[in-house]
Amino acid sequence: MSTAAPTPSSRRGQIMQTYTMAKRSDPRLGWILLGVFVLGAAIGFGVMWLLPGSGTISLIISVVGALLIGLLCTLLVFGRRAQKAAYTQMEGQPAAAAGALQMLRRGWKVDPVVGFTKQQDVVHRVVGPPGIVLVGEGSSQSRVKQLLVTERKKHERVAYEVPIHEVVCGRGEGEVPLPKLVRHVQKLGRSVKPAEMTDILQRLRALDAQRGKLPLPKGPVPTSMKGMRSQQRGR
């Protein structure tokens, strides 16, 4: 069954939702975007006006080019500032890394909260080109590392030949800050071919079936990045 493409109205709703979220952390966002649009449009008009041509057609091309370049610059700046605002709002929330990992695109499978302690320490799992990536986060680095060791042993039993990476998300020594988490995971290398992922995921489903239902951390798992990811895919 094919997934229906997002309608223009739903995409506008996502953009407005993202803008509202970003403006809470960046009150000057509207003025910044307006300034970027005006500056980009002015540069675009100047460049287009210098192209060969004259008369009304040249003016129309210059105006259209100015609007397109201004809009493109505005979208680029908006995307970056919205992403920064989303990370700022998510950081410190329970299972914040799960929200950030949603930015991973095709070829990655993210399973939030595959491991959990009563102290709100959690482990998320990512399956992709590097193999299996276990991402831990919590208030105690020692507890998180112990939870990662436990989860690694469980995963090794069903996927012993698959590379397993451990990452701790946080601001402490040896930890990966939330804004850099996705890039860090993407740079872990390529050890698994796309054709091999199906077999790996099947093995992991058997492991997950043995766990039963895990208690989720108190409060919702942040999903602020999902709308941004949908917008990027639609571009």
HUFEN-V81663 format. One record per residue. N is the residue number from 1. PSI is psi as a letter, one per 40 degrees, with the letter a starting at -180 (999 if undefined). OMEGA is omega in whole degrees, 0 to 359 (NA if undefined). Layout:
((N;PSI;OMEGA) (N;PSI;OMEGA))
This chain:
((1;h;182) (2;i;179) (3;h;181) (4;h;179) (5;i;180) (6;h;179) (7;i;178) (8;d;181) (9;d;179) (10;d;179) (11;d;176) (12;d;178) (13;d;178) (14;d;180) (15;d;180) (16;d;178) (17;d;179) (18;d;179) (19;d;179) (20;d;179) (21;d;183) (22;d;183) (23;d;178) (24;d;179) (25;e;185) (26;g;186) (27;d;182) (28;e;187) (29;d;182) (30;d;180) (31;d;179) (32;d;180) (33;d;177) (34;d;179) (35;d;179) (36;d;180) (37;d;181) (38;d;180) (39;d;179) (40;d;179) (41;d;179) (42;d;178) (43;d;180) (44;d;179) (45;d;180) (46;d;180) (47;d;181) (48;d;182) (49;d;181) (50;e;179) (51;i;180) (52;i;180) (53;i;180) (54;i;174) (55;a;186) (56;d;181) (57;d;179) (58;d;179) (59;d;180) (60;d;179) (61;d;181) (62;d;181) (63;d;179) (64;d;178) (65;d;179) (66;d;180) (67;d;181) (68;d;180) (69;d;177) (70;d;179) (71;d;180) (72;d;179) (73;d;180) (74;d;180) (75;d;179) (76;d;180) (77;d;179) (78;d;179) (79;d;182) (80;d;182) (81;d;177) (82;d;178) (83;d;178) (84;d;180) (85;d;180) (86;d;178) (87;d;180) (88;d;182) (89;d;182) (90;d;186) (91;h;181) (92;e;177) (93;i;176) (94;h;177) (95;f;180) (96;d;181) (97;d;179) (98;d;178) (99;d;180) (100;d;183) (101;e;177) (102;e;179) (103;e;177) (104;h;188) (105;a;183) (106;i;181) (107;e;180) (108;i;176) (109;h;183) (110;h;176) (111;h;180) (112;i;170) (113;g;172) (114;e;175) (115;i;191) (116;i;173) (117;i;181) (118;e;177) (119;e;178) (120;e;171) (121;h;184) (122;i;173) (123;h;175) (124;i;181) (125;h;175) (126;h;175) (127;h;182) (128;a;182) (129;d;179) (130;e;186) (131;b;177) (132;h;179) (133;h;177) (134;h;184) (135;h;181) (136;i;175) (137;i;181) (138;a;184) (139;e;181) (140;h;181) (141;d;181) (142;d;178) (143;d;180) (144;d;180) (145;d;177) (146;d;177) (147;d;177) (148;d;178) (149;d;180) (150;d;181) (151;d;179) (152;d;180) (153;d;178) (154;d;182) (155;d;179) (156;d;181) (157;d;182) (158;e;180) (159;f;188) (160;d;183) (161;e;183) (162;h;177) (163;h;179) (164;h;180) (165;i;178) (166;h;180) (167;h;174) (168;h;181) (169;h;180) (170;a;182) (171;e;181) (172;i;180) (173;h;180) (174;e;180) (175;i;181) (176;h;180) (177;i;183) (178;d;181) (179;d;182) (180;e;187) (181;d;183) (182;d;180) (183;d;179) (184;d;180) (185;d;181) (186;d;183) (187;e;183) (188;e;175) (189;a;180) (190;h;181) (191;e;184) (192;h;177) (193;i;180) (194;d;181) (195;d;181) (196;e;184) (197;d;181) (198;d;179) (199;d;180) (200;d;182) (201;d;177) (202;d;178) (203;d;181) (204;d;176) (205;d;177) (206;d;178) (207;d;182) (208;d;180) (209;d;180) (210;e;185) (211;d;190) (212;a;182) (213;h;180) (214;i;174) (215;h;181) (216;i;177) (217;i;179) (218;h;182) (219;i;183) (220;i;172) (221;h;184) (222;h;179) (223;f;185) (224;d;185) (225;e;186) (226;d;180) (227;d;178) (228;d;179) (229;d;179) (230;d;179) (231;d;180) (232;d;179) (233;d;183) (234;e;181) (235;999;NA))
